[in-house]
């Protein structure tokens, strides 16, 4: 039984993603600390944060809304990972871990969002 957002596998994987993104961006150029590094970290943190906030709001409508926000942050992060790859930041191994985690989280979010479609 799920009693807290911390029990949600999607939240747990999103937290792993945050850690992976922080590790990935550690080695980005220092000139990017207020640019891409900051944006990627904020987008990553936004995903589990929105999952948690939505779950705690208590209504199906609010939960779905915040899951959509998390999904949007995932799309932001996906784009930012591609930009970092094209600019030659980080190592491919690190990108692979982050990208795989992000893909897993996005699939889970998509499934949750579909299950929470408004009742018509």
N, C-alpha and C positions, 0 to 999 in steps of 0.2 A: 504494500500500500504506500502510495506517495503522500507524505505528510508535509513535505517541504520542497521547494524548488531544488534544494541540494540533492534530493533523491532522483531527480530527472537525469537520465543518461545524457541527454542533449546538453544540459547545463554542465555536467562533468566534463564532457568532451570539449565544450567551448572553453572551459577553464584550462584544459590542456593546450588548447590552441593559443590562448593568451600567453602562456609560458613559452611555447614554441616561437611565437612572434617576437617576444622580448629577447629571446636568445638569438634569433635570426638578425634582428636589428642592432644588436650589440656591436656587431662588426661593420655596420654601415659607416660611411665617411662621417666624420664629426660635423662637416658642413651641413649634413642632413638632419641634425638633432632637432631642429625646429621645423623641418620640412617633412620629408617622407617618413622618417623614423617616428616622429610624433603622430602623424596621421595614421600610420599602420597600427601603432599601439592603441590609439584611441578607438579605432574601428574594432580592433580585436576585443578590447575591454567592453565595448558597447554590446557585444553579442550576449555574453552571459548576464550582463547587467539588465538588459531588456527582457531576457527570459525570466530572470528573478522578479523584476518589477511586475511584469504581466501576470505571473503566477500568483503573486501576493495581492493583486488588485481585487481578486475574488469573483470577477464576472467573466463569462465566456468571451464577450465582446472585447473587453479590455485585454484579456489574455491574448486573443488573436491579434489585436492591434499591436501589442508589444512584440509578439513573435514576428510580425511583418517588419517592424523596425529592426529587429535583430537580423532578419533576412536581408534587409537593405544594407545594413552594416557589413554583412558577409559579402555582398556584391561589391561594396566599396573596397574591402580588404582584398578580394580577388583581383580587382583592377590594380590596386597598389602593389601587390605581389608581382604582377606582370610587368609593371613599370620598373620595379626594382631589378627584376631579371634582365630587362632590356638595357638597363643602365649598368649592368654588370656588378651589382652589389651582392654580397653574400656568396655562399657556395651552393651548388645545385643540390647537394645532400640536404642542406637546411631548408631549401625551398620545397623539396619533395615532401618532407615531413609536414611542413606548414600547409602546403597545398592539399595533401591527403586528409589531414585533420579538418581543414576548411570544407572540403568536399563532403566529408561524412556529416559534419554539423549542418551544412546546407540541406542535405537530403533529409535529415531528421526534422529540421525546421519545416521544410516543405510538406512533409507528411503530417506534422502536427497542424499546420495551417489548414491543410485540406480537410482534416478531421474536425476542425473548428469552424467550418463554413457556417455563415448565418443560416438559421432555420427559417425557411420561407413558408 
